Amino acid sequence: MRYHAYKLPACLLLGLTSIFLHAQTASPSAISADARVVPLEQRLEMISSALDAARQQLDQSQQQIRLLQQELAEIKHQVPSSRSSSSVADPLAALQTSVADMQERQDTLEAQVKLHDQTKVESDSKYPVHLTGLILFNAFTNRGNVDNIDLPAIAVSQPDGASSGSTGAGLRQTILGIEASGPRIAGARTSANVNMDFFAGLAYSNFGTSAGIVRMRTASIDLDWPKDSVQAGLVGPLISPLSPTSYATVAEPGMAWAGNLWTWAPQLRYAHRFDLQEDKNVQLEFGLWDPPSAGYNTATDLLRSPSPGEQTRQPAYETRVSYGTSTADRGLHVGLGGYYSRQHYPYNNNDSWAATADWKLPLGARFELSGEGYRGRSLGGLGGGVYKDVIYGTNPITGAPAFVGLNAIGGWTQFKSHFSQSFEANAAVGQDNGFAGNFHSIILPSTATALQLRARNRMIVGNLIYRPKTYLIFSPEYRRIWTWPIYGQGNTADVFTLSMGYQF
């Protein structure tokens, strides 16, 4: 009996040590790091050697486990069933725990070996390429009439004889992405990414009302130094870096057209970070942005026409200064931004501008307050100004055709509650408001559409997000929308959405 009690710890120590050493030498991260600098042939030899060593360690581990199981059986056979003294029970419990621990470690090691045996996504340059995405299912019920039943942003009036709501489901907000990292250039780490979804329109078929067409959402090429970064891509404006949390509004970010400047457009961005004491820093950003214009191109356009901003033959200019801590997820962040763009119209030019503020404030360990605000003019191309840059009409004095750049003010704020690592709740409110004085300064034509007359849009949102696993998402959400024209009665809509997602 004593012989077994003293022999087992040595066997356990030998087995655990061998497994630990192998896990350190054959980890995927170590192989990935070496693969960035070692030629392909040498990498293959290294991986092959690592696999051979891993298989040898697995064989040894299996032999050790079998020996331990045999010794455990012998101990159980030698100990009478009626004997339950602590001197016998403790070694048995320790042995069972050790065997279970070794089996768990062996399963982990086998998973790593299988991971190395798999065929990886690979580019011609042999640098790492990763597939990412979110398979997203949204079921919805809309009470009231909206502009788009899949992703409502505006409440509209009810046509005569039409239903007062709708119910449906879809997967058009599913996202597919590719991320790649490359060599260092002038000390900068290089990377690139592209993200796509299926929200570019509906398929032209008899049963294509819930099937979407692929479109590019965002894409960028990045060069990152320790304190500097350069980005060229199709991204949101740098003056508006945040968005509310929602899995019901993914094809367009939460609070789009209700206080969130979000439009994705080509941008060239430079940023420099100044490190302060401890983990605090100040960051300066400057960007050149291709200024789009809301609704400028129509579905019948065969070629891409220049927007009023592009017709000025100069980009839009952006800048932002921010202060924050190095903790990206739960740290303190505040920022101030500015935007300016020239616009060319048939009668004369117009200036588009915005001043913005953004904040993310942790409130203890479980709560967070975030949001953005703006004041500007002709912001339809950025996602503000109730989808308009200018208002067309006639001059009330001369009767000549005239237009006015629409001034707007808006923003959103969100309160987040972290109940646990897998469960959170969010409540948000946002509004985009065009100045009534601009509408009244000209005579609007009798043929003006609901879009041209729209003056204010507001939303409130509440949702729960439950992630039982890091890759699995369940989220119910309620959203109420108020939309007002400059004349007449406003419209409301209630949106109930149940989202289920699988993230990879």
Secondary structure as a PSIPRED ss2 file (coil, helix, strand):
# PSIPRED VFORMAT (PSIPRED V4.0)

   1 M C   1.000  0.000  0.000
   2 R H   0.000  1.000  0.000
   3 Y H   0.000  1.000  0.000
   4 H H   0.000  1.000  0.000
   5 A H   0.000  1.000  0.000
   6 Y H   0.000  1.000  0.000
   7 K H   0.000  1.000  0.000
   8 L H   0.000  1.000  0.000
   9 P H   0.000  1.000  0.000
  10 A H   0.000  1.000  0.000
  11 C H   0.000  1.000  0.000
  12 L H   0.000  1.000  0.000
  13 L H   0.000  1.000  0.000
  14 L H   0.000  1.000  0.000
  15 G H   0.000  1.000  0.000
  16 L H   0.000  1.000  0.000
  17 T H   0.000  1.000  0.000
  18 S H   0.000  1.000  0.000
  19 I H   0.000  1.000  0.000
  20 F H   0.000  1.000  0.000
  21 L H   0.000  1.000  0.000
  22 H H   0.000  1.000  0.000
  23 A H   0.000  1.000  0.000
  24 Q H   0.000  1.000  0.000
  25 T H   0.000  1.000  0.000
  26 A C   1.000  0.000  0.000
  27 S C   1.000  0.000  0.000
  28 P H   0.000  1.000  0.000
  29 S H   0.000  1.000  0.000
  30 A H   0.000  1.000  0.000
  31 I H   0.000  1.000  0.000
  32 S H   0.000  1.000  0.000
  33 A H   0.000  1.000  0.000
  34 D H   0.000  1.000  0.000
  35 A H   0.000  1.000  0.000
  36 R C   1.000  0.000  0.000
  37 V C   1.000  0.000  0.000
  38 V C   1.000  0.000  0.000
  39 P C   1.000  0.000  0.000
  40 L H   0.000  1.000  0.000
  41 E H   0.000  1.000  0.000
  42 Q H   0.000  1.000  0.000
  43 R H   0.000  1.000  0.000
  44 L H   0.000  1.000  0.000
  45 E H   0.000  1.000  0.000
  46 M H   0.000  1.000  0.000
  47 I H   0.000  1.000  0.000
  48 S H   0.000  1.000  0.000
  49 S H   0.000  1.000  0.000
  50 A H   0.000  1.000  0.000
  51 L H   0.000  1.000  0.000
  52 D H   0.000  1.000  0.000
  53 A H   0.000  1.000  0.000
  54 A H   0.000  1.000  0.000
  55 R H   0.000  1.000  0.000
  56 Q H   0.000  1.000  0.000
  57 Q H   0.000  1.000  0.000
  58 L H   0.000  1.000  0.000
  59 D H   0.000  1.000  0.000
  60 Q H   0.000  1.000  0.000
  61 S H   0.000  1.000  0.000
  62 Q H   0.000  1.000  0.000
  63 Q H   0.000  1.000  0.000
  64 Q H   0.000  1.000  0.000
  65 I H   0.000  1.000  0.000
  66 R H   0.000  1.000  0.000
  67 L H   0.000  1.000  0.000
  68 L H   0.000  1.000  0.000
  69 Q H   0.000  1.000  0.000
  70 Q H   0.000  1.000  0.000
  71 E H   0.000  1.000  0.000
  72 L H   0.000  1.000  0.000
  73 A H   0.000  1.000  0.000
  74 E H   0.000  1.000  0.000
  75 I H   0.000  1.000  0.000
  76 K H   0.000  1.000  0.000
  77 H H   0.000  1.000  0.000
  78 Q H   0.000  1.000  0.000
  79 V C   1.000  0.000  0.000
  80 P C   1.000  0.000  0.000
  81 S C   1.000  0.000  0.000
  82 S C   1.000  0.000  0.000
  83 R C   1.000  0.000  0.000
  84 S C   1.000  0.000  0.000
  85 S C   1.000  0.000  0.000
  86 S H   0.000  1.000  0.000
  87 S H   0.000  1.000  0.000
  88 V H   0.000  1.000  0.000
  89 A H   0.000  1.000  0.000
  90 D H   0.000  1.000  0.000
  91 P H   0.000  1.000  0.000
  92 L H   0.000  1.000  0.000
  93 A H   0.000  1.000  0.000
  94 A H   0.000  1.000  0.000
  95 L H   0.000  1.000  0.000
  96 Q H   0.000  1.000  0.000
  97 T H   0.000  1.000  0.000
  98 S H   0.000  1.000  0.000
  99 V H   0.000  1.000  0.000
 100 A H   0.000  1.000  0.000
 101 D H   0.000  1.000  0.000
 102 M H   0.000  1.000  0.000
 103 Q H   0.000  1.000  0.000
 104 E H   0.000  1.000  0.000
 105 R H   0.000  1.000  0.000
 106 Q H   0.000  1.000  0.000
 107 D H   0.000  1.000  0.000
 108 T H   0.000  1.000  0.000
 109 L H   0.000  1.000  0.000
 110 E H   0.000  1.000  0.000
 111 A H   0.000  1.000  0.000
 112 Q H   0.000  1.000  0.000
 113 V H   0.000  1.000  0.000
 114 K H   0.000  1.000  0.000
 115 L H   0.000  1.000  0.000
 116 H H   0.000  1.000  0.000
 117 D H   0.000  1.000  0.000
 118 Q C   1.000  0.000  0.000
 119 T C   1.000  0.000  0.000
 120 K C   1.000  0.000  0.000
 121 V C   1.000  0.000  0.000
 122 E E   0.000  0.000  1.000
 123 S C   1.000  0.000  0.000
 124 D C   1.000  0.000  0.000
 125 S C   1.000  0.000  0.000
 126 K C   1.000  0.000  0.000
 127 Y C   1.000  0.000  0.000
 128 P E   0.000  0.000  1.000
 129 V E   0.000  0.000  1.000
 130 H E   0.000  0.000  1.000
 131 L E   0.000  0.000  1.000
 132 T E   0.000  0.000  1.000
 133 G E   0.000  0.000  1.000
 134 L E   0.000  0.000  1.000
 135 I E   0.000  0.000  1.000
 136 L E   0.000  0.000  1.000
 137 F E   0.000  0.000  1.000
 138 N E   0.000  0.000  1.000
 139 A E   0.000  0.000  1.000
 140 F E   0.000  0.000  1.000
 141 T E   0.000  0.000  1.000
 142 N E   0.000  0.000  1.000
 143 R E   0.000  0.000  1.000
 144 G C   1.000  0.000  0.000
 145 N E   0.000  0.000  1.000
 146 V E   0.000  0.000  1.000
 147 D C   1.000  0.000  0.000
 148 N C   1.000  0.000  0.000
 149 I C   1.000  0.000  0.000
 150 D C   1.000  0.000  0.000
 151 L C   1.000  0.000  0.000
 152 P C   1.000  0.000  0.000
 153 A C   1.000  0.000  0.000
 154 I C   1.000  0.000  0.000
 155 A E   0.000  0.000  1.000
 156 V E   0.000  0.000  1.000
 157 S C   1.000  0.000  0.000
 158 Q C   1.000  0.000  0.000
 159 P C   1.000  0.000  0.000
 160 D C   1.000  0.000  0.000
 161 G C   1.000  0.000  0.000
 162 A C   1.000  0.000  0.000
 163 S C   1.000  0.000  0.000
 164 S C   1.000  0.000  0.000
 165 G E   0.000  0.000  1.000
 166 S E   0.000  0.000  1.000
 167 T E   0.000  0.000  1.000
 168 G E   0.000  0.000  1.000
 169 A E   0.000  0.000  1.000
 170 G E   0.000  0.000  1.000
 171 L C   1.000  0.000  0.000
 172 R C   1.000  0.000  0.000
 173 Q C   1.000  0.000  0.000
 174 T C   1.000  0.000  0.000
 175 I E   0.000  0.000  1.000
 176 L E   0.000  0.000  1.000
 177 G E   0.000  0.000  1.000
 178 I E   0.000  0.000  1.000
 179 E E   0.000  0.000  1.000
 180 A E   0.000  0.000  1.000
 181 S E   0.000  0.000  1.000
 182 G E   0.000  0.000  1.000
 183 P E   0.000  0.000  1.000
 184 R E   0.000  0.000  1.000
 185 I E   0.000  0.000  1.000
 186 A C   1.000  0.000  0.000
 187 G C   1.000  0.000  0.000
 188 A E   0.000  0.000  1.000
 189 R E   0.000  0.000  1.000
 190 T E   0.000  0.000  1.000
 191 S E   0.000  0.000  1.000
 192 A E   0.000  0.000  1.000
 193 N E   0.000  0.000  1.000
 194 V E   0.000  0.000  1.000
 195 N E   0.000  0.000  1.000
 196 M E   0.000  0.000  1.000
 197 D E   0.000  0.000  1.000
 198 F C   1.000  0.000  0.000
 199 F C   1.000  0.000  0.000
 200 A C   1.000  0.000  0.000
 201 G C   1.000  0.000  0.000
 202 L E   0.000  0.000  1.000
 203 A C   1.000  0.000  0.000
 204 Y C   1.000  0.000  0.000
 205 S C   1.000  0.000  0.000
 206 N C   1.000  0.000  0.000
 207 F C   1.000  0.000  0.000
 208 G C   1.000  0.000  0.000
 209 T C   1.000  0.000  0.000
 210 S C   1.000  0.000  0.000
 211 A C   1.000  0.000  0.000
 212 G E   0.000  0.000  1.000
 213 I C   1.000  0.000  0.000
 214 V C   1.000  0.000  0.000
 215 R E   0.000  0.000  1.000
 216 M E   0.000  0.000  1.000
 217 R E   0.000  0.000  1.000
 218 T E   0.000  0.000  1.000
 219 A E   0.000  0.000  1.000
 220 S E   0.000  0.000  1.000
 221 I E   0.000  0.000  1.000
 222 D E   0.000  0.000  1.000
 223 L E   0.000  0.000  1.000
 224 D E   0.000  0.000  1.000
 225 W C   1.000  0.000  0.000
 226 P C   1.000  0.000  0.000
 227 K C   1.000  0.000  0.000
 228 D E   0.000  0.000  1.000
 229 S E   0.000  0.000  1.000
 230 V E   0.000  0.000  1.000
 231 Q E   0.000  0.000  1.000
 232 A E   0.000  0.000  1.000
 233 G E   0.000  0.000  1.000
 234 L E   0.000  0.000  1.000
 235 V E   0.000  0.000  1.000
 236 G C   1.000  0.000  0.000
 237 P C   1.000  0.000  0.000
 238 L C   1.000  0.000  0.000
 239 I C   1.000  0.000  0.000
 240 S C   1.000  0.000  0.000
 241 P C   1.000  0.000  0.000
 242 L C   1.000  0.000  0.000
 243 S C   1.000  0.000  0.000
 244 P C   1.000  0.000  0.000
 245 T C   1.000  0.000  0.000
 246 S C   1.000  0.000  0.000
 247 Y C   1.000  0.000  0.000
 248 A C   1.000  0.000  0.000
 249 T C   1.000  0.000  0.000
 250 V C   1.000  0.000  0.000
 251 A C   1.000  0.000  0.000
 252 E C   1.000  0.000  0.000
 253 P C   1.000  0.000  0.000
 254 G C   1.000  0.000  0.000
 255 M C   1.000  0.000  0.000
 256 A E   0.000  0.000  1.000
 257 W C   1.000  0.000  0.000
 258 A C   1.000  0.000  0.000
 259 G C   1.000  0.000  0.000
 260 N E   0.000  0.000  1.000
 261 L C   1.000  0.000  0.000
 262 W C   1.000  0.000  0.000
 263 T C   1.000  0.000  0.000
 264 W C   1.000  0.000  0.000
 265 A E   0.000  0.000  1.000
 266 P E   0.000  0.000  1.000
 267 Q E   0.000  0.000  1.000
 268 L E   0.000  0.000  1.000
 269 R E   0.000  0.000  1.000
 270 Y E   0.000  0.000  1.000
 271 A E   0.000  0.000  1.000
 272 H E   0.000  0.000  1.000
 273 R E   0.000  0.000  1.000
 274 F E   0.000  0.000  1.000
 275 D E   0.000  0.000  1.000
 276 L C   1.000  0.000  0.000
 277 Q C   1.000  0.000  0.000
 278 E C   1.000  0.000  0.000
 279 D C   1.000  0.000  0.000
 280 K E   0.000  0.000  1.000
 281 N E   0.000  0.000  1.000
 282 V E   0.000  0.000  1.000
 283 Q E   0.000  0.000  1.000
 284 L E   0.000  0.000  1.000
 285 E E   0.000  0.000  1.000
 286 F E   0.000  0.000  1.000
 287 G E   0.000  0.000  1.000
 288 L E   0.000  0.000  1.000
 289 W E   0.000  0.000  1.000
 290 D C   1.000  0.000  0.000
 291 P C   1.000  0.000  0.000
 292 P C   1.000  0.000  0.000
 293 S C   1.000  0.000  0.000
 294 A C   1.000  0.000  0.000
 295 G C   1.000  0.000  0.000
 296 Y C   1.000  0.000  0.000
 297 N C   1.000  0.000  0.000
 298 T C   1.000  0.000  0.000
 299 A C   1.000  0.000  0.000
 300 T C   1.000  0.000  0.000
 301 D C   1.000  0.000  0.000
 302 L C   1.000  0.000  0.000
 303 L C   1.000  0.000  0.000
 304 R C   1.000  0.000  0.000
 305 S C   1.000  0.000  0.000
 306 P C   1.000  0.000  0.000
 307 S C   1.000  0.000  0.000
 308 P C   1.000  0.000  0.000
 309 G C   1.000  0.000  0.000
 310 E H   0.000  1.000  0.000
 311 Q H   0.000  1.000  0.000
 312 T H   0.000  1.000  0.000
 313 R C   1.000  0.000  0.000
 314 Q C   1.000  0.000  0.000
 315 P C   1.000  0.000  0.000
 316 A E   0.000  0.000  1.000
 317 Y E   0.000  0.000  1.000
 318 E E   0.000  0.000  1.000
 319 T E   0.000  0.000  1.000
 320 R E   0.000  0.000  1.000
 321 V E   0.000  0.000  1.000
 322 S E   0.000  0.000  1.000
 323 Y E   0.000  0.000  1.000
 324 G E   0.000  0.000  1.000
 325 T E   0.000  0.000  1.000
 326 S C   1.000  0.000  0.000
 327 T C   1.000  0.000  0.000
 328 A C   1.000  0.000  0.000
 329 D C   1.000  0.000  0.000
 330 R C   1.000  0.000  0.000
 331 G C   1.000  0.000  0.000
 332 L C   1.000  0.000  0.000
 333 H E   0.000  0.000  1.000
 334 V E   0.000  0.000  1.000
 335 G E   0.000  0.000  1.000
 336 L E   0.000  0.000  1.000
 337 G E   0.000  0.000  1.000
 338 G E   0.000  0.000  1.000
 339 Y E   0.000  0.000  1.000
 340 Y E   0.000  0.000  1.000
 341 S E   0.000  0.000  1.000
 342 R E   0.000  0.000  1.000
 343 Q E   0.000  0.000  1.000
 344 H E   0.000  0.000  1.000
 345 Y C   1.000  0.000  0.000
 346 P C   1.000  0.000  0.000
 347 Y C   1.000  0.000  0.000
 348 N C   1.000  0.000  0.000
 349 N E   0.000  0.000  1.000
 350 N E   0.000  0.000  1.000
 351 D E   0.000  0.000  1.000
 352 S E   0.000  0.000  1.000
 353 W E   0.000  0.000  1.000
 354 A E   0.000  0.000  1.000
 355 A E   0.000  0.000  1.000
 356 T E   0.000  0.000  1.000
 357 A E   0.000  0.000  1.000
 358 D E   0.000  0.000  1.000
 359 W E   0.000  0.000  1.000
 360 K E   0.000  0.000  1.000
 361 L E   0.000  0.000  1.000
 362 P E   0.000  0.000  1.000
 363 L E   0.000  0.000  1.000
 364 G C   1.000  0.000  0.000
 365 A C   1.000  0.000  0.000
 366 R C   1.000  0.000  0.000
 367 F E   0.000  0.000  1.000
 368 E E   0.000  0.000  1.000
 369 L E   0.000  0.000  1.000
 370 S E   0.000  0.000  1.000
 371 G E   0.000  0.000  1.000
 372 E E   0.000  0.000  1.000
 373 G E   0.000  0.000  1.000
 374 Y E   0.000  0.000  1.000
 375 R E   0.000  0.000  1.000
 376 G E   0.000  0.000  1.000
 377 R E   0.000  0.000  1.000
 378 S C   1.000  0.000  0.000
 379 L C   1.000  0.000  0.000
 380 G H   0.000  1.000  0.000
 381 G H   0.000  1.000  0.000
 382 L H   0.000  1.000  0.000
 383 G C   1.000  0.000  0.000
 384 G C   1.000  0.000  0.000
 385 G H   0.000  1.000  0.000
 386 V H   0.000  1.000  0.000
 387 Y H   0.000  1.000  0.000
 388 K C   1.000  0.000  0.000
 389 D C   1.000  0.000  0.000
 390 V E   0.000  0.000  1.000
 391 I E   0.000  0.000  1.000
 392 Y E   0.000  0.000  1.000
 393 G E   0.000  0.000  1.000
 394 T E   0.000  0.000  1.000
 395 N C   1.000  0.000  0.000
 396 P C   1.000  0.000  0.000
 397 I C   1.000  0.000  0.000
 398 T C   1.000  0.000  0.000
 399 G C   1.000  0.000  0.000
 400 A C   1.000  0.000  0.000
 401 P E   0.000  0.000  1.000
 402 A E   0.000  0.000  1.000
 403 F E   0.000  0.000  1.000
 404 V E   0.000  0.000  1.000
 405 G E   0.000  0.000  1.000
 406 L C   1.000  0.000  0.000
 407 N E   0.000  0.000  1.000
 408 A E   0.000  0.000  1.000
 409 I E   0.000  0.000  1.000
 410 G E   0.000  0.000  1.000
 411 G E   0.000  0.000  1.000
 412 W E   0.000  0.000  1.000
 413 T E   0.000  0.000  1.000
 414 Q E   0.000  0.000  1.000
 415 F E   0.000  0.000  1.000
 416 K E   0.000  0.000  1.000
 417 S E   0.000  0.000  1.000
 418 H E   0.000  0.000  1.000
 419 F E   0.000  0.000  1.000
 420 S E   0.000  0.000  1.000
 421 Q C   1.000  0.000  0.000
 422 S C   1.000  0.000  0.000
 423 F E   0.000  0.000  1.000
 424 E E   0.000  0.000  1.000
 425 A E   0.000  0.000  1.000
 426 N E   0.000  0.000  1.000
 427 A E   0.000  0.000  1.000
 428 A E   0.000  0.000  1.000
 429 V E   0.000  0.000  1.000
 430 G E   0.000  0.000  1.000
 431 Q E   0.000  0.000  1.000
 432 D E   0.000  0.000  1.000
 433 N E   0.000  0.000  1.000
 434 G E   0.000  0.000  1.000
 435 F C   1.000  0.000  0.000
 436 A H   0.000  1.000  0.000
 437 G H   0.000  1.000  0.000
 438 N H   0.000  1.000  0.000
 439 F H   0.000  1.000  0.000
 440 H H   0.000  1.000  0.000
 441 S C   1.000  0.000  0.000
 442 I C   1.000  0.000  0.000
 443 I E   0.000  0.000  1.000
 444 L C   1.000  0.000  0.000
 445 P C   1.000  0.000  0.000
 446 S C   1.000  0.000  0.000
 447 T C   1.000  0.000  0.000
 448 A C   1.000  0.000  0.000
 449 T C   1.000  0.000  0.000
 450 A H   0.000  1.000  0.000
 451 L H   0.000  1.000  0.000
 452 Q H   0.000  1.000  0.000
 453 L H   0.000  1.000  0.000
 454 R E   0.000  0.000  1.000
 455 A E   0.000  0.000  1.000
 456 R E   0.000  0.000  1.000
 457 N E   0.000  0.000  1.000
 458 R E   0.000  0.000  1.000
 459 M E   0.000  0.000  1.000
 460 I E   0.000  0.000  1.000
 461 V E   0.000  0.000  1.000
 462 G E   0.000  0.000  1.000
 463 N E   0.000  0.000  1.000
 464 L E   0.000  0.000  1.000
 465 I E   0.000  0.000  1.000
 466 Y E   0.000  0.000  1.000
 467 R E   0.000  0.000  1.000
 468 P E   0.000  0.000  1.000
 469 K E   0.000  0.000  1.000
 470 T C   1.000  0.000  0.000
 471 Y C   1.000  0.000  0.000
 472 L E   0.000  0.000  1.000
 473 I E   0.000  0.000  1.000
 474 F E   0.000  0.000  1.000
 475 S E   0.000  0.000  1.000
 476 P E   0.000  0.000  1.000
 477 E E   0.000  0.000  1.000
 478 Y E   0.000  0.000  1.000
 479 R E   0.000  0.000  1.000
 480 R E   0.000  0.000  1.000
 481 I E   0.000  0.000  1.000
 482 W E   0.000  0.000  1.000
 483 T E   0.000  0.000  1.000
 484 W E   0.000  0.000  1.000
 485 P E   0.000  0.000  1.000
 486 I C   1.000  0.000  0.000
 487 Y C   1.000  0.000  0.000
 488 G C   1.000  0.000  0.000
 489 Q C   1.000  0.000  0.000
 490 G C   1.000  0.000  0.000
 491 N E   0.000  0.000  1.000
 492 T E   0.000  0.000  1.000
 493 A E   0.000  0.000  1.000
 494 D E   0.000  0.000  1.000
 495 V E   0.000  0.000  1.000
 496 F E   0.000  0.000  1.000
 497 T E   0.000  0.000  1.000
 498 L E   0.000  0.000  1.000
 499 S E   0.000  0.000  1.000
 500 M E   0.000  0.000  1.000
 501 G E   0.000  0.000  1.000
 502 Y E   0.000  0.000  1.000
 503 Q E   0.000  0.000  1.000
 504 F C   1.000  0.000  0.000
